[in-house]
Amino acid sequence: MELLNFIYSNTLSTTSATTLLDVLMAADKFEVASCMRYCIRMLQKLPMTPEAALLYLELPSSVLMAEAVQPLTDTAKLYLAARFKDITKFQDDVLNLPLPGIEAVLLSDDLQVASEDAVYDFVLKWARFHYPKLEDRREILGSRLVRLIRFPYMTCRKLKKVLTCIDFDQELASKVVLEALFFKAEAPHRQRVLAAEESAPSNRRFVERAYKYRPVKVVEFELPRQQCVVFLDLKRDECVNLHPAGRVYSQAFHLGGQGFFLSAHCNMDQQNQFACFGLFLGMQEKGSASFAVDYEFAARSKPSEDYVSKYKGNYTFTGGKAVGYRNLFGTHWETFVSEESPYFINGILHLRAELTIKR
């Protein structure tokens, strides 16, 4: 009836998204292009809501004016990604999103998550909730959801679990884990090149999200003593944004079965006179046994661009404790983040921590 009204009056009486979409589909079926354009214009004027966004994303791809509808679906994707970017805060809402909705949210580079491990866990939780049958779940994970997980930014511990996860086809699991490990082995500049080459919006596997905990690269040794070398890179703007009293934490890494993390701070120096850059090492597990560790902090520095030792220490950790140095570079904050700073190489601060278990 609404379509007939439009044909005779060139206008519609309805302003609801649901009805406009119904008219749009009817106009598409009967190839009334002018009505389709009218519906799209009206829909673009309406305020976006989660319900409307999901309706737009579920428009069939057979719509004749697909190009005209594309801005509507693009806006819907951006809206959902922005609204639910903190999936921890909106976990129940995101868990109940249909497939097009979860795809829109997880495609975002700005997703606020602790780490990519958390994305992996959430994708599995969503898939198990919506697809209780293993066969169906494997199909949807392999065909639609696996590309949303940025495996190269997952921890090696979690990647090991991917290999034994029954929800994934084993061949697919091996492929994504191997690809992730090869990426981790690349030099940082090569990783940035690979990320830059990921131009397709639907394929961002090498692009780093805005994780709450910064990814690290870890090299572990068992002999002659248990030791690990941890590499943490921070962008200049990340460091600048720490002022006046911010902190940024690394993802967890493990030594001798214990979880550790690094934290970079903008803090006052030991005499509480000026702001400076501090680096600290903490142990995760609270209430665990004491753990004696030798540690050394180093950073790349111009002109050689080699790692230069900045601080050495030893500490007997108990769970939840942290130790480090409040003024790692022995300089004021403004000097540290300045364009003339020797510690930023192509805009990146390269930090290294070596941990060795004391005998």
Contacts in CASP RR format, 6 or more apart in sequence:
PFRMAT RR
TARGET T0000
AUTHOR 0000-0000-0000
METHOD contacts of the structure
MODEL  1
MELLNFIYSNTLSTTSATTLLDVLMAADKFEVASCMRYCIRMLQKLPMTP
EAALLYLELPSSVLMAEAVQPLTDTAKLYLAARFKDITKFQDDVLNLPLP
GIEAVLLSDDLQVASEDAVYDFVLKWARFHYPKLEDRREILGSRLVRLIR
FPYMTCRKLKKVLTCIDFDQELASKVVLEALFFKAEAPHRQRVLAAEESA
PSNRRFVERAYKYRPVKVVEFELPRQQCVVFLDLKRDECVNLHPAGRVYS
QAFHLGGQGFFLSAHCNMDQQNQFACFGLFLGMQEKGSASFAVDYEFAAR
SKPSEDYVSKYKGNYTFTGGKAVGYRNLFGTHWETFVSEESPYFINGILH
LRAELTIKR
2 12 0 8 1.000
2 13 0 8 1.000
2 14 0 8 1.000
2 19 0 8 1.000
2 22 0 8 1.000
2 23 0 8 1.000
2 26 0 8 1.000
3 23 0 8 1.000
3 26 0 8 1.000
3 27 0 8 1.000
3 30 0 8 1.000
3 32 0 8 1.000
3 35 0 8 1.000
5 11 0 8 1.000
5 12 0 8 1.000
5 13 0 8 1.000
6 12 0 8 1.000
6 23 0 8 1.000
6 27 0 8 1.000
6 32 0 8 1.000
6 34 0 8 1.000
6 35 0 8 1.000
6 38 0 8 1.000
7 32 0 8 1.000
7 35 0 8 1.000
10 34 0 8 1.000
10 38 0 8 1.000
11 38 0 8 1.000
12 20 0 8 1.000
12 23 0 8 1.000
12 38 0 8 1.000
12 39 0 8 1.000
12 42 0 8 1.000
14 20 0 8 1.000
14 23 0 8 1.000
15 42 0 8 1.000
15 46 0 8 1.000
17 43 0 8 1.000
17 46 0 8 1.000
17 49 0 8 1.000
17 51 0 8 1.000
17 52 0 8 1.000
17 55 0 8 1.000
18 55 0 8 1.000
20 39 0 8 1.000
20 42 0 8 1.000
20 43 0 8 1.000
20 46 0 8 1.000
21 39 0 8 1.000
21 43 0 8 1.000
21 55 0 8 1.000
21 56 0 8 1.000
21 59 0 8 1.000
23 35 0 8 1.000
23 39 0 8 1.000
24 35 0 8 1.000
24 36 0 8 1.000
24 39 0 8 1.000
24 40 0 8 1.000
24 43 0 8 1.000
24 59 0 8 1.000
24 63 0 8 1.000
25 59 0 8 1.000
25 60 0 8 1.000
25 63 0 8 1.000
26 32 0 8 1.000
27 33 0 8 1.000
27 35 0 8 1.000
27 36 0 8 1.000
27 39 0 8 1.000
28 36 0 8 1.000
28 63 0 8 1.000
28 64 0 8 1.000
28 65 0 8 1.000
31 64 0 8 1.000
33 64 0 8 1.000
33 65 0 8 1.000
36 64 0 8 1.000
36 65 0 8 1.000
36 68 0 8 1.000
37 65 0 8 1.000
37 68 0 8 1.000
40 65 0 8 1.000
40 68 0 8 1.000
40 69 0 8 1.000
40 72 0 8 1.000
43 52 0 8 1.000
43 56 0 8 1.000
43 72 0 8 1.000
44 71 0 8 1.000
44 72 0 8 1.000
44 75 0 8 1.000
46 52 0 8 1.000
48 75 0 8 1.000
48 76 0 8 1.000
48 79 0 8 1.000
50 79 0 8 1.000
50 80 0 8 1.000
50 83 0 8 1.000
50 93 0 8 1.000
52 76 0 8 1.000
53 76 0 8 1.000
53 77 0 8 1.000
53 79 0 8 1.000
53 80 0 8 1.000
53 101 0 8 1.000
53 104 0 8 1.000
54 76 0 8 1.000
54 80 0 8 1.000
54 97 0 8 1.000
54 98 0 8 1.000
54 100 0 8 1.000
54 101 0 8 1.000
56 69 0 8 1.000
56 72 0 8 1.000
56 73 0 8 1.000
56 75 0 8 1.000
56 76 0 8 1.000
57 73 0 8 1.000
57 76 0 8 1.000
57 77 0 8 1.000
57 80 0 8 1.000
57 100 0 8 1.000
57 101 0 8 1.000
57 104 0 8 1.000
58 98 0 8 1.000
58 100 0 8 1.000
59 69 0 8 1.000
59 72 0 8 1.000
59 73 0 8 1.000
63 69 0 8 1.000
76 104 0 8 1.000
77 104 0 8 1.000
77 107 0 8 1.000
80 97 0 8 1.000
80 101 0 8 1.000
80 104 0 8 1.000
80 105 0 8 1.000
81 104 0 8 1.000
81 105 0 8 1.000
81 107 0 8 1.000
81 108 0 8 1.000
81 110 0 8 1.000
81 111 0 8 1.000
82 108 0 8 1.000
82 110 0 8 1.000
83 90 0 8 1.000
84 90 0 8 1.000
84 93 0 8 1.000
84 94 0 8 1.000
84 97 0 8 1.000
84 105 0 8 1.000
85 105 0 8 1.000
85 108 0 8 1.000
85 110 0 8 1.000
85 111 0 8 1.000
85 112 0 8 1.000
86 112 0 8 1.000
87 94 0 8 1.000
87 105 0 8 1.000
87 111 0 8 1.000
87 112 0 8 1.000
87 113 0 8 1.000
87 118 0 8 1.000
87 122 0 8 1.000
88 112 0 8 1.000
88 113 0 8 1.000
88 114 0 8 1.000
88 118 0 8 1.000
91 122 0 8 1.000
94 102 0 8 1.000
94 105 0 8 1.000
94 122 0 8 1.000
94 126 0 8 1.000
95 125 0 8 1.000
95 126 0 8 1.000
95 129 0 8 1.000
97 105 0 8 1.000
97 126 0 8 1.000
98 130 0 8 1.000
99 130 0 8 1.000
99 140 0 8 1.000
99 144 0 8 1.000
102 126 0 8 1.000
102 145 0 8 1.000
102 148 0 8 1.000
103 144 0 8 1.000
103 145 0 8 1.000
103 148 0 8 1.000
105 111 0 8 1.000
106 119 0 8 1.000
106 123 0 8 1.000
106 145 0 8 1.000
106 148 0 8 1.000
106 149 0 8 1.000
107 148 0 8 1.000
107 201 0 8 1.000
107 202 0 8 1.000
107 204 0 8 1.000
108 209 0 8 1.000
109 204 0 8 1.000
109 207 0 8 1.000
109 208 0 8 1.000
109 209 0 8 1.000
109 210 0 8 1.000
110 209 0 8 1.000
110 210 0 8 1.000
111 119 0 8 1.000
111 209 0 8 1.000
111 210 0 8 1.000
112 210 0 8 1.000
112 212 0 8 1.000
113 119 0 8 1.000
113 122 0 8 1.000
113 209 0 8 1.000
113 211 0 8 1.000
113 212 0 8 1.000
114 211 0 8 1.000
114 212 0 8 1.000
114 213 0 8 1.000
115 153 0 8 1.000
115 154 0 8 1.000
115 155 0 8 1.000
115 211 0 8 1.000
115 212 0 8 1.000
115 213 0 8 1.000
115 215 0 8 1.000
115 251 0 8 1.000
116 149 0 8 1.000
116 150 0 8 1.000
116 151 0 8 1.000
116 153 0 8 1.000
116 154 0 8 1.000
116 209 0 8 1.000
116 211 0 8 1.000
116 215 0 8 1.000
117 154 0 8 1.000
117 155 0 8 1.000
117 158 0 8 1.000
117 251 0 8 1.000
119 148 0 8 1.000
119 149 0 8 1.000
119 150 0 8 1.000
119 209 0 8 1.000
120 149 0 8 1.000
120 151 0 8 1.000
120 154 0 8 1.000
120 158 0 8 1.000
120 162 0 8 1.000
123 141 0 8 1.000
123 145 0 8 1.000
123 148 0 8 1.000
123 149 0 8 1.000
124 165 0 8 1.000
124 167 0 8 1.000
126 145 0 8 1.000
127 137 0 8 1.000
127 140 0 8 1.000
127 141 0 8 1.000
127 145 0 8 1.000
127 167 0 8 1.000
128 137 0 8 1.000
128 167 0 8 1.000
130 140 0 8 1.000
131 137 0 8 1.000
131 140 0 8 1.000
134 166 0 8 1.000
134 167 0 8 1.000
137 167 0 8 1.000
138 167 0 8 1.000
138 168 0 8 1.000
138 169 0 8 1.000
141 167 0 8 1.000
141 168 0 8 1.000
142 168 0 8 1.000
142 169 0 8 1.000
142 172 0 8 1.000
146 168 0 8 1.000
146 172 0 8 1.000
146 176 0 8 1.000
147 202 0 8 1.000
147 203 0 8 1.000
147 205 0 8 1.000
149 176 0 8 1.000
149 205 0 8 1.000
150 204 0 8 1.000
150 205 0 8 1.000
150 206 0 8 1.000
150 207 0 8 1.000
150 208 0 8 1.000
150 209 0 8 1.000
151 159 0 8 1.000
151 162 0 8 1.000
151 176 0 8 1.000
151 177 0 8 1.000
151 179 0 8 1.000
151 180 0 8 1.000
151 205 0 8 1.000
152 179 0 8 1.000
152 180 0 8 1.000
152 183 0 8 1.000
152 184 0 8 1.000
152 205 0 8 1.000
152 206 0 8 1.000
153 208 0 8 1.000
153 209 0 8 1.000
153 211 0 8 1.000
153 215 0 8 1.000
154 162 0 8 1.000
154 180 0 8 1.000
155 251 0 8 1.000
155 252 0 8 1.000
155 253 0 8 1.000
156 181 0 8 1.000
156 184 0 8 1.000
156 218 0 8 1.000
157 254 0 8 1.000
159 177 0 8 1.000
159 180 0 8 1.000
159 181 0 8 1.000
162 168 0 8 1.000
162 173 0 8 1.000
162 176 0 8 1.000
162 177 0 8 1.000
163 170 0 8 1.000
163 173 0 8 1.000
163 174 0 8 1.000
163 177 0 8 1.000
165 173 0 8 1.000
179 205 0 8 1.000
183 191 0 8 1.000
183 194 0 8 1.000
183 206 0 8 1.000
184 217 0 8 1.000
186 194 0 8 1.000
188 233 0 8 1.000
188 348 0 8 1.000
188 350 0 8 1.000
189 346 0 8 1.000
191 206 0 8 1.000
194 206 0 8 1.000
195 206 0 8 1.000
195 207 0 8 1.000
195 208 0 8 1.000
197 206 0 8 1.000
198 204 0 8 1.000
198 205 0 8 1.000
198 206 0 8 1.000
198 207 0 8 1.000
208 215 0 8 1.000
211 251 0 8 1.000
212 249 0 8 1.000
213 249 0 8 1.000
213 250 0 8 1.000
213 251 0 8 1.000
213 252 0 8 1.000
213 261 0 8 1.000
214 232 0 8 1.000
214 233 0 8 1.000
214 234 0 8 1.000
214 238 0 8 1.000
214 248 0 8 1.000
214 249 0 8 1.000
214 250 0 8 1.000
214 251 0 8 1.000
215 250 0 8 1.000
215 251 0 8 1.000
216 230 0 8 1.000
216 231 0 8 1.000
216 232 0 8 1.000
216 250 0 8 1.000
216 251 0 8 1.000
216 253 0 8 1.000
216 262 0 8 1.000
217 230 0 8 1.000
217 231 0 8 1.000
218 228 0 8 1.000
218 229 0 8 1.000
218 230 0 8 1.000
218 231 0 8 1.000
218 253 0 8 1.000
219 228 0 8 1.000
219 229 0 8 1.000
220 227 0 8 1.000
220 228 0 8 1.000
220 255 0 8 1.000
221 227 0 8 1.000
221 228 0 8 1.000
221 229 0 8 1.000
225 356 0 8 1.000
225 357 0 8 1.000
225 359 0 8 1.000
226 255 0 8 1.000
226 256 0 8 1.000
226 356 0 8 1.000
226 357 0 8 1.000
227 255 0 8 1.000
227 354 0 8 1.000
227 355 0 8 1.000
227 356 0 8 1.000
227 357 0 8 1.000
228 253 0 8 1.000
228 254 0 8 1.000
228 255 0 8 1.000
228 354 0 8 1.000
228 355 0 8 1.000
229 352 0 8 1.000
229 353 0 8 1.000
229 354 0 8 1.000
229 355 0 8 1.000
230 250 0 8 1.000
230 253 0 8 1.000
230 262 0 8 1.000
230 352 0 8 1.000
230 353 0 8 1.000
230 354 0 8 1.000
230 355 0 8 1.000
231 350 0 8 1.000
231 351 0 8 1.000
231 352 0 8 1.000
232 250 0 8 1.000
232 262 0 8 1.000
232 264 0 8 1.000
232 351 0 8 1.000
232 352 0 8 1.000
232 353 0 8 1.000
233 348 0 8 1.000
233 349 0 8 1.000
233 350 0 8 1.000
233 351 0 8 1.000
234 248 0 8 1.000
234 264 0 8 1.000
234 348 0 8 1.000
234 349 0 8 1.000
234 351 0 8 1.000
235 347 0 8 1.000
235 348 0 8 1.000
235 349 0 8 1.000
236 337 0 8 1.000
236 344 0 8 1.000
236 347 0 8 1.000
236 348 0 8 1.000
236 349 0 8 1.000
238 248 0 8 1.000
239 264 0 8 1.000
239 266 0 8 1.000
239 277 0 8 1.000
239 336 0 8 1.000
239 337 0 8 1.000
239 349 0 8 1.000
240 337 0 8 1.000
242 248 0 8 1.000
242 264 0 8 1.000
242 265 0 8 1.000
242 266 0 8 1.000
243 266 0 8 1.000
243 275 0 8 1.000
243 333 0 8 1.000
243 337 0 8 1.000
244 266 0 8 1.000
244 275 0 8 1.000
245 265 0 8 1.000
245 266 0 8 1.000
245 267 0 8 1.000
246 265 0 8 1.000
246 266 0 8 1.000
247 263 0 8 1.000
247 264 0 8 1.000
247 265 0 8 1.000
247 266 0 8 1.000
248 263 0 8 1.000
248 264 0 8 1.000
249 261 0 8 1.000
249 262 0 8 1.000
249 263 0 8 1.000
250 261 0 8 1.000
250 262 0 8 1.000
250 263 0 8 1.000
251 261 0 8 1.000
252 259 0 8 1.000
252 260 0 8 1.000
252 261 0 8 1.000
252 284 0 8 1.000
253 259 0 8 1.000
253 260 0 8 1.000
253 261 0 8 1.000
254 260 0 8 1.000
255 293 0 8 1.000
255 355 0 8 1.000
255 357 0 8 1.000
256 357 0 8 1.000
258 283 0 8 1.000
258 284 0 8 1.000
258 285 0 8 1.000
258 288 0 8 1.000
258 291 0 8 1.000
258 317 0 8 1.000
259 283 0 8 1.000
259 284 0 8 1.000
259 285 0 8 1.000
260 281 0 8 1.000
260 282 0 8 1.000
260 283 0 8 1.000
260 284 0 8 1.000
260 355 0 8 1.000
261 281 0 8 1.000
261 282 0 8 1.000
261 284 0 8 1.000
262 279 0 8 1.000
262 280 0 8 1.000
262 281 0 8 1.000
262 282 0 8 1.000
262 351 0 8 1.000
262 353 0 8 1.000
263 279 0 8 1.000
263 280 0 8 1.000
263 282 0 8 1.000
263 322 0 8 1.000
264 277 0 8 1.000
264 278 0 8 1.000
264 279 0 8 1.000
264 280 0 8 1.000
264 351 0 8 1.000
265 277 0 8 1.000
265 278 0 8 1.000
265 279 0 8 1.000
265 280 0 8 1.000
265 326 0 8 1.000
266 275 0 8 1.000
266 276 0 8 1.000
266 277 0 8 1.000
266 278 0 8 1.000
266 333 0 8 1.000
267 275 0 8 1.000
267 276 0 8 1.000
267 278 0 8 1.000
267 326 0 8 1.000
268 274 0 8 1.000
268 275 0 8 1.000
268 276 0 8 1.000
268 326 0 8 1.000
269 275 0 8 1.000
269 276 0 8 1.000
269 326 0 8 1.000
269 327 0 8 1.000
269 330 0 8 1.000
270 326 0 8 1.000
270 327 0 8 1.000
274 332 0 8 1.000
274 333 0 8 1.000
275 332 0 8 1.000
275 333 0 8 1.000
276 326 0 8 1.000
276 327 0 8 1.000
276 328 0 8 1.000
276 329 0 8 1.000
276 330 0 8 1.000
276 331 0 8 1.000
276 332 0 8 1.000
276 333 0 8 1.000
276 336 0 8 1.000
277 327 0 8 1.000
277 328 0 8 1.000
277 329 0 8 1.000
277 333 0 8 1.000
277 336 0 8 1.000
278 324 0 8 1.000
278 325 0 8 1.000
278 326 0 8 1.000
278 327 0 8 1.000
278 328 0 8 1.000
279 297 0 8 1.000
279 310 0 8 1.000
279 311 0 8 1.000
279 324 0 8 1.000
279 325 0 8 1.000
279 328 0 8 1.000
279 351 0 8 1.000
279 353 0 8 1.000
280 322 0 8 1.000
280 323 0 8 1.000
280 324 0 8 1.000
280 325 0 8 1.000
281 293 0 8 1.000
281 295 0 8 1.000
281 315 0 8 1.000
281 322 0 8 1.000
281 323 0 8 1.000
281 324 0 8 1.000
281 353 0 8 1.000
281 355 0 8 1.000
282 317 0 8 1.000
282 320 0 8 1.000
282 321 0 8 1.000
282 322 0 8 1.000
282 323 0 8 1.000
283 291 0 8 1.000
283 317 0 8 1.000
283 318 0 8 1.000
283 319 0 8 1.000
283 320 0 8 1.000
283 321 0 8 1.000
283 322 0 8 1.000
284 319 0 8 1.000
284 320 0 8 1.000
285 319 0 8 1.000
285 320 0 8 1.000
286 319 0 8 1.000
286 320 0 8 1.000
287 318 0 8 1.000
287 319 0 8 1.000
287 320 0 8 1.000
288 318 0 8 1.000
288 319 0 8 1.000
289 318 0 8 1.000
290 316 0 8 1.000
290 317 0 8 1.000
290 318 0 8 1.000
291 316 0 8 1.000
291 317 0 8 1.000
291 318 0 8 1.000
291 357 0 8 1.000
292 314 0 8 1.000
292 315 0 8 1.000
292 316 0 8 1.000
292 317 0 8 1.000
292 357 0 8 1.000
292 358 0 8 1.000
293 314 0 8 1.000
293 315 0 8 1.000
293 316 0 8 1.000
293 317 0 8 1.000
293 355 0 8 1.000
293 356 0 8 1.000
293 357 0 8 1.000
293 358 0 8 1.000
294 312 0 8 1.000
294 313 0 8 1.000
294 314 0 8 1.000
294 355 0 8 1.000
294 356 0 8 1.000
294 358 0 8 1.000
295 312 0 8 1.000
295 313 0 8 1.000
295 314 0 8 1.000
295 315 0 8 1.000
295 323 0 8 1.000
295 353 0 8 1.000
295 354 0 8 1.000
295 355 0 8 1.000
295 356 0 8 1.000
296 309 0 8 1.000
296 311 0 8 1.000
296 312 0 8 1.000
296 313 0 8 1.000
296 353 0 8 1.000
296 354 0 8 1.000
297 309 0 8 1.000
297 310 0 8 1.000
297 311 0 8 1.000
297 312 0 8 1.000
297 324 0 8 1.000
297 325 0 8 1.000
297 328 0 8 1.000
297 351 0 8 1.000
297 352 0 8 1.000
297 353 0 8 1.000
298 307 0 8 1.000
298 308 0 8 1.000
298 309 0 8 1.000
298 310 0 8 1.000
298 351 0 8 1.000
298 352 0 8 1.000
298 353 0 8 1.000
298 354 0 8 1.000
299 307 0 8 1.000
299 308 0 8 1.000
299 310 0 8 1.000
299 328 0 8 1.000
299 329 0 8 1.000
299 343 0 8 1.000
299 349 0 8 1.000
299 350 0 8 1.000
299 351 0 8 1.000
299 352 0 8 1.000
300 306 0 8 1.000
300 307 0 8 1.000
300 308 0 8 1.000
300 343 0 8 1.000
300 345 0 8 1.000
300 349 0 8 1.000
300 350 0 8 1.000
301 307 0 8 1.000
301 308 0 8 1.000
301 342 0 8 1.000
301 343 0 8 1.000
302 342 0 8 1.000
302 343 0 8 1.000
302 345 0 8 1.000
303 342 0 8 1.000
305 345 0 8 1.000
307 350 0 8 1.000
307 352 0 8 1.000
310 325 0 8 1.000
310 328 0 8 1.000
310 329 0 8 1.000
311 324 0 8 1.000
311 325 0 8 1.000
311 328 0 8 1.000
313 323 0 8 1.000
314 358 0 8 1.000
315 321 0 8 1.000
315 323 0 8 1.000
317 323 0 8 1.000
329 336 0 8 1.000
329 343 0 8 1.000
335 341 0 8 1.000
336 343 0 8 1.000
337 344 0 8 1.000
343 349 0 8 1.000
END
